[in-house]
């Protein structure tokens, strides 16, 4: 299934580790599960590349502070 006409085909990728193609959603939530920030990348973008960008985008707004971040091994 392709995305909308406004989404380019190069935004899709293949994640060999999960044998999936498409896009990944990288999300930042608070401890209650409330959504703070979202980044969507091609599936072939590794989490270790997307996570710093996600955190930088969140922290770019004035007055934002992260005291603790939980993440997996990537």
Phi and psi in degrees as GROMACS dihedral restraints (atoms count N, CA, C in turn):
[ dihedral_restraints ]
;  ai    aj    ak    al  type     phi  dphi    fc
    3     4     5     6     1   -88.2    20    10
    4     5     6     7     1   161.9    20    10
    6     7     8     9     1   -79.0    20    10
    7     8     9    10     1  -171.8    20    10
    9    10    11    12     1   -67.7    20    10
   10    11    12    13     1   165.2    20    10
   12    13    14    15     1   -61.6    20    10
   13    14    15    16     1   -23.1    20    10
   15    16    17    18     1   -83.4    20    10
   16    17    18    19     1    -6.8    20    10
   18    19    20    21     1  -106.1    20    10
   19    20    21    22     1   124.3    20    10
   21    22    23    24     1   -74.2    20    10
   22    23    24    25     1   153.1    20    10
   24    25    26    27     1   -66.1    20    10
   25    26    27    28     1   -27.2    20    10
   27    28    29    30     1   -74.3    20    10
   28    29    30    31     1    -2.4    20    10
   30    31    32    33     1   -82.4    20    10
   31    32    33    34     1    -1.5    20    10
   33    34    35    36     1  -102.4    20    10
   34    35    36    37     1   151.5    20    10
   36    37    38    39     1  -151.1    20    10
   37    38    39    40     1  -177.5    20    10
   39    40    41    42     1  -123.4    20    10
   40    41    42    43     1   124.6    20    10
   42    43    44    45     1   -96.8    20    10
   43    44    45    46     1   102.1    20    10
   45    46    47    48     1   -64.5    20    10
   46    47    48    49     1   -31.5    20    10
   48    49    50    51     1   -66.5    20    10
   49    50    51    52     1   -32.1    20    10
   51    52    53    54     1  -108.5    20    10
   52    53    54    55     1     0.8    20    10
   54    55    56    57     1    51.1    20    10
   55    56    57    58     1    46.9    20    10
   57    58    59    60     1  -129.7    20    10
   58    59    60    61     1   145.0    20    10
   60    61    62    63     1  -115.0    20    10
   61    62    63    64     1   162.7    20    10
   63    64    65    66     1   123.7    20    10
   64    65    66    67     1  -131.7    20    10
   66    67    68    69     1  -130.2    20    10
   67    68    69    70     1   154.0    20    10
   69    70    71    72     1  -110.4    20    10
   70    71    72    73     1   145.2    20    10
   72    73    74    75     1  -109.4    20    10
   73    74    75    76     1   118.9    20    10
   75    76    77    78     1  -104.0    20    10
   76    77    78    79     1   122.0    20    10
   78    79    80    81     1  -123.7    20    10
   79    80    81    82     1   150.0    20    10
   81    82    83    84     1  -121.8    20    10
   82    83    84    85     1   123.5    20    10
   84    85    86    87     1  -126.0    20    10
   85    86    87    88     1   163.9    20    10
   87    88    89    90     1   -88.0    20    10
   88    89    90    91     1  -177.2    20    10
   90    91    92    93     1   -68.0    20    10
   91    92    93    94     1   -14.7    20    10
   93    94    95    96     1   -90.4    20    10
   94    95    96    97     1    -4.3    20    10
   96    97    98    99     1    89.3    20    10
   97    98    99   100     1     7.2    20    10
   99   100   101   102     1   -75.7    20    10
  100   101   102   103     1   135.6    20    10
  102   103   104   105     1   -69.3    20    10
  103   104   105   106     1   129.5    20    10
  105   106   107   108     1  -110.6    20    10
  106   107   108   109     1   -40.8    20    10
  108   109   110   111     1  -157.0    20    10
  109   110   111   112     1   148.6    20    10
  111   112   113   114     1  -136.5    20    10
  112   113   114   115     1   137.9    20    10
  114   115   116   117     1  -130.9    20    10
  115   116   117   118     1   134.0    20    10
  117   118   119   120     1  -112.5    20    10
  118   119   120   121     1   127.4    20    10
  120   121   122   123     1  -128.6    20    10
  121   122   123   124     1   168.7    20    10
  123   124   125   126     1   -63.3    20    10
  124   125   126   127     1   151.8    20    10
  126   127   128   129     1   -62.3    20    10
  127   128   129   130     1   -23.9    20    10
  129   130   131   132     1   -83.7    20    10
  130   131   132   133     1    -0.1    20    10
  132   133   134   135     1   -81.8    20    10
  133   134   135   136     1   121.8    20    10
  135   136   137   138     1   -71.5    20    10
  136   137   138   139     1   148.5    20    10
  138   139   140   141     1   -58.6    20    10
  139   140   141   142     1   -33.6    20    10
  141   142   143   144     1   -68.6    20    10
  142   143   144   145     1   -18.3    20    10
  144   145   146   147     1   -88.8    20    10
  145   146   147   148     1   -41.3    20    10
  147   148   149   150     1   -76.5    20    10
  148   149   150   151     1   -34.0    20    10
  150   151   152   153     1   -61.7    20    10
  151   152   153   154     1   -47.2    20    10
  153   154   155   156     1   -61.0    20    10
  154   155   156   157     1   -38.6    20    10
  156   157   158   159     1   -63.4    20    10
  157   158   159   160     1   -41.3    20    10
  159   160   161   162     1   -60.8    20    10
  160   161   162   163     1   -46.8    20    10
  162   163   164   165     1   -66.6    20    10
  163   164   165   166     1   -39.4    20    10
  165   166   167   168     1   -64.9    20    10
  166   167   168   169     1   -40.1    20    10
  168   169   170   171     1   -63.5    20    10
  169   170   171   172     1   -41.4    20    10
  171   172   173   174     1   -64.9    20    10
  172   173   174   175     1   -45.5    20    10
  174   175   176   177     1   -74.0    20    10
  175   176   177   178     1   -12.2    20    10
  177   178   179   180     1   -67.1    20    10
  178   179   180   181     1   -26.9    20    10
  180   181   182   183     1   -75.7    20    10
  181   182   183   184     1   139.4    20    10
  183   184   185   186     1   -61.8    20    10
  184   185   186   187     1   142.7    20    10
  186   187   188   189     1    83.9    20    10
  187   188   189   190     1     3.6    20    10
  189   190   191   192     1   -91.4    20    10
  190   191   192   193     1   140.8    20    10
  192   193   194   195     1  -142.9    20    10
  193   194   195   196     1   133.3    20    10
  195   196   197   198     1  -112.9    20    10
  196   197   198   199     1   125.9    20    10
  198   199   200   201     1   -96.2    20    10
  199   200   201   202     1   -29.8    20    10
  201   202   203   204     1  -150.4    20    10
  202   203   204   205     1   136.6    20    10
  204   205   206   207     1  -126.3    20    10
  205   206   207   208     1   126.8    20    10
  207   208   209   210     1  -102.8    20    10
  208   209   210   211     1   133.9    20    10
  210   211   212   213     1  -148.0    20    10
  211   212   213   214     1   165.7    20    10
  213   214   215   216     1   -82.1    20    10
  214   215   216   217     1  -171.4    20    10
  216   217   218   219     1   -67.5    20    10
  217   218   219   220     1   -18.1    20    10
